Amino acid sequence: MAKLDASDFCTLETMPDCHRASHRAAGNWGIYPVNGAVRERMLRSEAEEIVEADADGYDHIVND
């Protein structure tokens, strides 16, 4: 198993489903953290899969 380093991780910002409708209606995403989004540190490969699967575009990798 290869050793992981800091570059293998990123911060993923996700928008809970319960907040998406109001953001859609407003035509924006709001600004973290007051928009209700959640940030989580995770493997970049997993974060990229989540972002790709989000049809709304609310889940995204934030600058590290």
N, C-alpha and C positions, 0 to 999 in steps of 0.2 A: 504494500500500500504506500502510495506516494505521500510525502509530508506536505501538508497544506501551509500556505503562508498568507499574509494579509491580502495579497492581490487576488486570492481565490474567493474573497468575500466582498459583499457590497451591502448597501442599505436599500431595502425595498419599501416603498410607500404604497400602501393599499387603501382603497376606499371601501369601507363596509357597504354591503348591498343596501342597508337601511338608509344611507345618505345619498345614494346615487340619483334617485328620482328628483330630489330637490336641486341637486347640482345640474342635472340635465335641464330642468325647468329654468334655472337661472342662466344657463349657457356657459357655465364655468366650473372650475374645480375647487375654487376657494384657496385659502392659504393655510398650510400646515402650521400649527396643530389645531387651529380653531375650526377647520373644515371637517373635523371628525376622522381624518385619516389616521392610519396606524403605521408606524415605521418599525422595521425589524431587520436586524443584521442576519444575513444568511449567505449560503454559498451562491456565488454569482450564477452558476449553471442552473440552479433551482429557480433563482429570481428571474432569469431570462425566460424560462419556461412559463412562469406565472404571467409575466408581461405579455408574452406571445399569445397566451390563451385568453387574455382579457379583451373582449370585443369592444368594450366601451372606452378603453384607453386610460382608465383611471389608475390602474396599477402601473407603477414605473420605478425605475432605479434612480435614486437621487445621487447627486455628486457626493463622493466620499471625501 
